[in-house]
């Protein structure tokens, strides 16, 4: 095993799949010569050549539209949106073609492509660089949506996404790119899409999160432990499809539920998770299922972002309030 951060883990996954499958291509803005803004694709063009790893014009709709044609022709493109806030020009392609092609062609064609993008805030970025809009993709039938929280998960989930015959939106929390290092197995391995992971077992409350906020929940759990509160933590990993069984089983045991997400509150992922709990575990509840989400506003710029994002203390406050309900 090697010690890797998330940048290295994603790079390793791409390296493995480029070497294994000649149908895999990697392209996007500055991913070739420069290796991407965050250097996630560094060294891949030099290793596999400009035909396999290449730069594109600054045209997100063109990037995704080109990938659609490649996927229909039998290739497996992996495209990068330089920042998630730049993806909006590509929504026409994503909604009209990427997500619908299999349905439109009655199963004749599929779109085995991955759209990668760094997402989320708290890195003191400028406008359009801090969005957390995963709920928009979840609401589009035909897409899978994946968000890793560790280097290990990033590698295993990305390999699985590239091998999937369904289009996958792969959102990488840029706050975690170099924040965590851990042992990651050498060679190829996969983590099933659509399967959550129980990171810690507990008795008093179930907390579900994903991406960068998993670390903040873990810090809040340390505060909760000092007060005798036992938290069961679930890392969702796949935002769609959602692992209903793991969530339901946990809430049936603990009787309480809190989701911790970064995106806007209204119609967000937290609302969907609460609906699942109400539908599948209502008779086990001892407190109202609750969501701790972002505010219904554009993410603030650097000087104000600490007001928007969840601190461990804020998460602990919500945990304590539900346990004492």
C-alpha positions, -999 to +999 in steps of 0.1 A: +000+000+000+010+036-005+002+067+015-018+090-007-039+122-005-070+125-026-052+142-055-028+112-058-056+087-054-077+101-082-046+104-104-037+067-096-073+056-105-071+074-139-036+060-145-048+025-139-078+028-161-059+045-190-034+016-189-060-011-187-085+001-212-076+018-245-112+031-247-106+054-217-099+090-225-093+120-202-099+155-213-109+190-202-096+225-196-059+224-188-059+187-178-031+178-203+000+200-203-007+215-169-023+185-152-053+205-141-057+234-117-052+211-088-027+189-106-050+159-104-041+147-139-004+156-137+019+134-157-009+115-175-005+132-209+033+126-208+026+089-201-003+082-225+001+109-252-020+137-265-045+113-281-056+099-248-052+129-224-057+163-239-067+199-233-099+214-247-112+249-254-130+268-225-164+254-236-181+231-211-210+224-233-186+214-261-166+192-237-196+172-225-212+171-260-180+157-275-179+131-248-215+120-255-205+113-291-175+094-280-195+073-255-221+064-281-193+053-303-180+029-277-153+050-259-152+057-221-145+094-218-136+109-184-141+147-186-132+174-161-151+205-153-124+228-140-147+239-111-182+227-104-194+263-107-184+262-144-207+232-152-239+252-159-232+258-197-230+220-200-264+214-184-282+212-218-259+183-228-261+166-194-299+168-191-309+164-228-284+138-239-261+123-212-289+113-189-315+103-216-296+084-243-303+049-231-340+057-227-342+076-260-327+047-279-346+020-260-314+006-246-295+005-278-269+030-267-256+038-232-233+066-221-204+051-201-188+084-192-177+102-161-179+139-155-154+149-128-154+182-109-139+198-078-168+211-057-176+227-024-162+256-004-141+266+025-109+272+005-113+310+004-122+309-033-137+335-056-172+335-071-184+303-089-157+282-072-175+272-040-209+258-051-224+225-037-251+217-062-252+180-060-290+181-055-294+194-091-277+163-105-296+139-082-329+153-096-320+143-132-331+107-139-304+087-156-274+100-137-254+085-109-238+110-084-208+101-063-189+121-037-159+105-019-147+116+015-113+099+017-084+090-007-093+053-004-129+059-014-119+083-042-098+057-059-122+028-055-153+048-064-136+064-095-125+031-109-161+018-104-175+049-121-153+046-151-163+009-155-200+017-151-221+017-182-242+045-167-231+082-168-216+092-134-212+127-120-180+124-098-177+154-074-144+157-056-144+179-024-115+202-032-112+210+005-100+175+010-076+173-020-045+175+002-061+176+037-060+138+043-035+111+037-041+074+042-031+040+030-045+032-004-041-003-020-018-006-049-034-017-082-070-018-092-099-021-067-135-009-068-161+003-043-197-005-053-217+026-064-248+030-044-235+016-011-230+037+020-204+030+047-210+030+084-179+048+097-188+045+134-215+026+153-236+043+180-267+040+200-283+075+204-285+091+170-277+084+133-258+111+114-255+109+076-230+130+057-206+129+028-176+146+013-157+172+033-183+174+061-177+139+072-145+151+089-164+179+106-190+154+119-162+132+133-149+162+152-184+169+165-186+133+176-156+138+199-175+166+216-206+144+218-186+116+234-176+138+262-212+143+271-220+106+269-237+108+235-231+078+212-233+087+174-236+063+145-220+079+115-228+070+079-208+082+049-233+082+020-206+081-007-232+077-035-257+105-035-277+087-061-286+060-059-290+064-021-284+034+001-319+034+018-313+001+036-282+011+055-299+044+066-331+027+076-314+000+096-294+025+115-324+048+124-344+018+135-317+012+160-310+047+172-344+064+168-329+097+158-316+111+125-296+141+114-282+148+080-252+172+076-248+187+041-232+217+025-256+227-003-286+250+001-313+238+024-345+240+003-351+208-018-316+196-010-302+161-003-310+165+034-347+168+025-346+136+005-328+118+034-355+129+058-382+116+035-365+082+034-364+081+072-400+091+075-411+065+050-390+036+061-384+042+099-412+064+111-423+040+139-388+039+153-384+077+156-380+093+190-373+128+176-381+146+143-357+137+115-336+169+110-313+184+083-284+207+089-278+222+055-263+253+039-282+285+037-305+294+007-280+319-006-250+321-029-219+309-010-202+340+004-168+351-006-137+344+015-142+368+044-177+355+051-175+318+043-170+309+079-206+320+086-219+296+059-201+264+066-207+240+095-183+240+124-180+209+147-196+230+174-227+237+153-230+201+144-227+190+180-254+215+190-278+199+166-269+164+178-274+173+214-307+190+207-321+159+190-308+135+217-324+156+244-357+161+225 
